Amino acid sequence: MKNFIKSGAFKALAVVALFLIGMMIYAASTGGVSSIPATLTGAIVSPLQSLGAAISNGFDDFIGIFTDSKELRKQNEKLQNEVNELRDKQVELDDLRRRNELYLQYLELKEQNPDYKFADCRVIYIDPNNKYGNFTINAGQLNGVEANQPVITPNGLVGVTYEVGLNFAKVRTILDPATQVSAAVSRTNSGGVTGGSLSLAQQGILRLNYLQRNSGIATGDYVVTSGKGGIYPSNLRIGSISEVNSESDGLTIYALIEPFVNIRDVTDVFVITGFDQAQEDG
């Protein structure tokens, strides 16, 4: 309303109104309204009619804009709801596809290792303060998971469980120095023990220690679990040798291992909750 009062149209209307009032006063004093010439009356009334029509049309346009805006808002909300529904369906489809891929991997692992018992899990938390990529999974005692059980993907060994609740378990990765795995070079069957350090973990690699100098290992050789110690079944893939170096004592050598699994990018894993120990020992 304030904007209309300040507008040129209002000012013009006020001028015309004042002029009309003046003419009426003049007519009354000289013999009545009928004495006003018709042409003058038309000159006064016509602009007023045009102005009134313009104001009326402008008001109608304003109401139309308001109505259209309201309708557009309703349509926009409807479209946004449809977009949100499509996004939810896409998320469901992505999750379904991921689960299907996981079950296919599970079936493949089961066919390759019929004596294994598995719990399929999802990574639900990665400790940002941990330098070795340790994480928490959404399976625990209710799923048959216990402490000191191997955690794998179809590509290879990831780590081991070390703290287990009813519906969760914490996993220590193979990059963690506390995770030591009896391992062997598959080509030469040379045995050793894996180990890690902070500097190696930052590079995403670990070591294979206590190797004999005459073991004959070389870069590119595969490292697997040896099955000794009872926690890990044999022949779980760990990684490939990227470098071979002498220890400071000059008597033994060690190898650097690039894991087959990108530890930092793991999202779904399997816990081996049981396997035939007699078959492994045999």
C-alpha positions as CSV (number, residue, x, y, z in Angstrom):
1,M,0.0,0.0,0.0
2,K,2.8,2.4,0.9
3,N,4.4,1.8,-2.5
4,F,1.1,2.6,-4.3
5,I,0.8,5.9,-2.4
6,K,4.3,6.8,-3.5
7,S,3.6,5.8,-7.1
8,G,3.1,8.2,-10.0
9,A,-0.4,6.7,-10.6
10,F,-1.6,7.7,-7.2
11,K,-0.2,11.2,-7.6
12,A,-2.0,11.6,-11.0
13,L,-5.2,10.3,-9.5
14,A,-5.0,12.8,-6.7
15,V,-4.4,15.7,-9.1
16,V,-7.4,14.7,-11.2
17,A,-9.6,14.3,-8.1
18,L,-8.6,17.7,-6.8
19,F,-9.3,19.2,-10.3
20,L,-12.7,17.5,-10.4
21,I,-13.6,18.7,-6.9
22,G,-12.7,22.2,-8.0
23,M,-14.9,22.0,-11.1
24,M,-17.8,20.8,-9.0
25,I,-17.4,23.7,-6.6
26,Y,-17.2,26.1,-9.5
27,A,-20.3,24.5,-11.2
28,A,-22.3,24.7,-8.0
29,S,-21.5,28.4,-7.6
30,T,-22.5,29.2,-11.3
31,G,-25.6,27.3,-11.9
32,G,-25.0,23.5,-11.3
33,V,-23.2,20.6,-12.7
34,S,-25.2,20.8,-16.0
35,S,-23.4,24.0,-16.9
36,I,-20.1,22.1,-17.2
37,P,-19.4,21.6,-20.9
38,A,-19.8,18.0,-22.0
39,T,-16.4,18.0,-23.6
40,L,-14.8,19.1,-20.4
41,T,-16.7,16.4,-18.5
42,G,-15.5,13.8,-21.0
43,A,-12.0,15.1,-20.7
44,I,-12.1,14.7,-17.0
45,V,-14.1,11.4,-16.7
46,S,-12.3,9.5,-19.5
47,P,-8.8,9.6,-17.9
48,L,-10.4,8.6,-14.6
49,Q,-12.1,5.7,-16.3
50,S,-8.8,4.7,-17.9
51,L,-6.9,5.0,-14.7
52,G,-9.5,3.0,-12.9
53,A,-9.4,0.3,-15.5
54,A,-5.6,0.3,-15.3
55,I,-5.7,-0.1,-11.6
56,S,-8.3,-2.8,-11.8
57,N,-6.3,-4.7,-14.5
58,G,-3.2,-4.3,-12.4
59,F,-4.9,-5.7,-9.3
60,D,-6.2,-8.6,-11.4
61,D,-2.7,-9.2,-12.7
62,F,-1.3,-9.1,-9.1
63,I,-3.9,-11.6,-8.0
64,G,-3.1,-13.7,-11.0
65,I,0.6,-13.7,-10.2
66,F,-0.1,-14.6,-6.6
67,T,-2.3,-17.5,-7.7
68,D,0.2,-18.7,-10.3
69,S,3.0,-18.5,-7.7
70,K,1.0,-20.6,-5.3
71,E,0.2,-23.2,-8.0
72,L,3.9,-23.3,-9.1
73,R,4.9,-23.8,-5.5
74,K,2.6,-26.8,-5.2
75,Q,3.9,-28.2,-8.5
76,N,7.5,-27.7,-7.3
77,E,6.8,-29.5,-4.0
78,K,5.2,-32.4,-5.9
79,L,8.2,-32.6,-8.2
80,Q,10.6,-32.5,-5.3
81,N,8.7,-35.3,-3.6
82,E,9.0,-37.4,-6.7
83,V,12.7,-36.6,-7.0
84,N,13.2,-37.7,-3.3
85,E,11.2,-40.9,-4.0
86,L,13.4,-41.7,-7.0
87,R,16.6,-41.0,-4.9
88,D,15.3,-43.3,-2.2
89,K,14.6,-46.0,-4.8
90,Q,18.1,-45.6,-6.2
91,V,19.7,-46.0,-2.8
92,E,17.6,-49.1,-2.3
93,L,18.7,-50.5,-5.7
94,D,22.3,-49.7,-5.0
95,D,22.1,-51.5,-1.6
96,L,20.4,-54.4,-3.2
97,R,23.0,-54.6,-5.9
98,R,25.8,-54.5,-3.4
99,R,24.1,-57.2,-1.3
100,N,23.7,-59.4,-4.4
101,E,27.4,-58.9,-5.3
102,L,28.3,-59.8,-1.7
103,Y,26.3,-63.0,-1.7
104,L,27.8,-64.0,-5.0
105,Q,31.2,-63.5,-3.5
106,Y,30.1,-65.5,-0.4
107,L,29.0,-68.4,-2.6
108,E,32.3,-68.4,-4.5
109,L,34.2,-68.4,-1.2
110,K,32.0,-71.2,0.1
111,E,32.5,-73.3,-3.0
112,Q,36.3,-72.8,-2.8
113,N,36.4,-73.5,1.0
114,P,33.4,-75.8,1.9
115,D,34.7,-76.2,5.4
116,Y,34.6,-72.5,6.2
117,K,31.8,-70.8,8.1
118,F,31.3,-67.1,7.4
119,A,29.5,-64.1,8.8
120,D,29.1,-61.4,6.2
121,C,29.5,-57.9,7.6
122,R,29.5,-54.2,6.7
123,V,32.1,-51.7,8.0
124,I,30.1,-49.3,10.2
125,Y,32.9,-47.2,11.8
126,I,36.5,-46.3,11.0
127,D,38.4,-44.9,13.9
128,P,39.8,-41.5,12.6
129,N,42.4,-41.5,15.3
130,N,43.8,-44.9,14.4
131,K,46.8,-44.9,12.1
132,Y,46.4,-48.4,10.9
133,G,42.8,-48.4,9.5
134,N,41.2,-50.4,12.3
135,F,37.4,-50.4,12.0
136,T,34.2,-51.8,13.5
137,I,31.7,-54.2,11.7
138,N,28.0,-54.7,12.3
139,A,28.3,-58.4,13.3
140,G,29.1,-59.9,16.7
141,Q,28.3,-62.7,19.1
142,L,24.8,-63.1,17.7
143,N,26.4,-63.9,14.3
144,G,28.9,-66.3,15.7
145,V,31.7,-63.8,15.7
146,E,34.4,-64.1,18.4
147,A,37.7,-62.5,19.1
148,N,40.8,-63.7,17.1
149,Q,38.9,-64.7,14.0
150,P,40.2,-63.8,10.5
151,V,38.5,-61.0,8.5
152,I,38.7,-61.2,4.8
153,T,37.4,-60.1,1.4
154,P,37.4,-62.2,-1.7
155,N,40.7,-60.5,-2.6
156,G,42.5,-61.5,0.6
157,L,43.2,-61.1,4.3
158,V,42.1,-57.8,5.9
159,G,42.8,-58.4,9.6
160,V,41.5,-60.1,12.8
161,T,38.7,-59.4,15.3
162,Y,39.9,-58.4,18.7
163,E,36.9,-57.0,20.6
164,V,33.4,-58.4,20.2
165,G,29.9,-57.4,21.4
166,L,26.5,-58.8,20.8
167,N,26.0,-57.1,17.4
168,F,29.4,-55.5,16.6
169,A,33.1,-56.4,16.5
170,K,36.3,-54.4,16.2
171,V,38.8,-55.4,13.6
172,R,42.6,-54.8,13.8
173,T,44.0,-54.7,10.3
174,I,47.1,-56.4,9.0
175,L,48.8,-53.0,8.9
176,D,48.7,-52.8,12.7
177,P,52.0,-53.9,14.4
178,A,49.9,-55.9,16.9
179,T,48.6,-58.1,14.1
180,Q,51.2,-60.8,13.4
181,V,50.4,-63.5,10.9
182,S,52.3,-66.7,10.3
183,A,52.8,-66.5,6.5
184,A,54.7,-68.1,3.7
185,V,55.8,-67.3,0.1
186,S,53.6,-69.5,-2.0
187,R,56.3,-70.2,-4.7
188,T,59.1,-71.2,-2.4
189,N,57.1,-72.1,0.8
190,S,59.5,-69.9,2.7
191,G,58.0,-69.1,6.1
192,G,58.0,-65.9,8.1
193,V,55.8,-63.6,10.2
194,T,54.1,-60.4,9.1
195,G,54.6,-57.2,11.0
196,G,53.9,-53.6,10.5
197,S,54.9,-50.1,11.6
198,L,53.5,-46.6,11.5
199,S,55.7,-45.5,8.6
200,L,54.8,-48.6,6.6
201,A,51.1,-48.3,7.4
202,Q,51.2,-44.7,6.0
203,Q,52.3,-46.3,2.8
204,G,49.7,-49.1,3.0
205,I,52.3,-51.9,3.2
206,L,53.7,-54.3,5.8
207,R,56.7,-56.6,6.2
208,L,57.4,-60.3,6.1
209,N,60.1,-60.9,8.7
210,Y,62.5,-63.7,9.7
211,L,63.1,-65.0,6.2
212,Q,66.3,-67.0,5.5
213,R,68.8,-65.5,3.2
214,N,68.8,-68.6,1.0
215,S,64.9,-68.7,0.8
216,G,65.1,-67.7,-2.9
217,I,62.2,-65.2,-2.7
218,A,61.8,-62.5,-5.2
219,T,59.7,-59.5,-6.0
220,G,56.3,-60.4,-7.4
221,D,56.0,-63.5,-5.2
222,Y,52.7,-64.1,-3.5
223,V,52.4,-64.2,0.3
224,V,49.7,-66.3,2.0
225,T,48.8,-67.5,5.4
226,S,50.7,-70.6,6.5
227,G,48.0,-72.1,8.7
228,K,50.3,-72.3,11.7
229,G,49.0,-71.0,15.0
230,G,45.4,-72.0,14.7
231,I,43.8,-68.6,14.1
232,Y,44.2,-68.4,10.3
233,P,43.5,-71.2,7.9
234,S,46.2,-71.8,5.3
235,N,46.5,-70.1,1.9
236,L,44.5,-66.9,2.6
237,R,46.0,-64.4,0.2
238,I,47.9,-61.5,1.9
239,G,49.7,-59.7,-0.8
240,S,52.7,-59.7,-3.2
241,I,56.3,-58.9,-2.5
242,S,57.4,-55.5,-3.7
243,E,60.9,-55.4,-2.2
244,V,63.5,-57.7,-0.5
245,N,66.1,-56.3,1.9
246,S,68.7,-57.6,4.4
247,E,68.2,-57.3,8.1
248,S,70.8,-55.3,10.1
249,D,72.1,-58.6,11.6
250,G,73.1,-59.7,8.1
251,L,71.8,-63.2,8.8
252,T,68.2,-62.9,7.7
253,I,66.2,-60.9,5.2
254,Y,62.7,-59.3,5.1
255,A,60.3,-58.5,2.4
256,L,57.9,-55.6,1.9
257,I,54.3,-56.7,1.1
258,E,51.7,-54.8,-0.9
259,P,48.3,-56.2,0.4
260,F,45.9,-57.5,-2.2
261,V,43.2,-55.6,-0.3
262,N,43.1,-51.9,-0.2
263,I,42.6,-51.7,3.6
264,R,41.5,-48.1,3.6
265,D,38.7,-48.6,1.1
266,V,37.1,-51.7,2.6
267,T,33.3,-51.5,3.1
268,D,32.2,-55.1,3.2
269,V,34.0,-58.1,4.7
270,F,33.6,-61.7,5.8
271,V,34.6,-63.1,9.2
272,I,35.7,-66.7,9.1
273,T,33.8,-67.9,12.2
274,G,35.0,-71.5,11.8
275,F,37.0,-73.9,9.6
276,D,38.1,-77.5,9.7
277,Q,41.4,-77.3,11.7
278,A,42.1,-81.0,11.2
279,Q,42.0,-80.5,7.4
280,E,44.3,-77.5,7.7
281,D,46.8,-79.5,9.9
282,G,46.6,-82.4,7.5
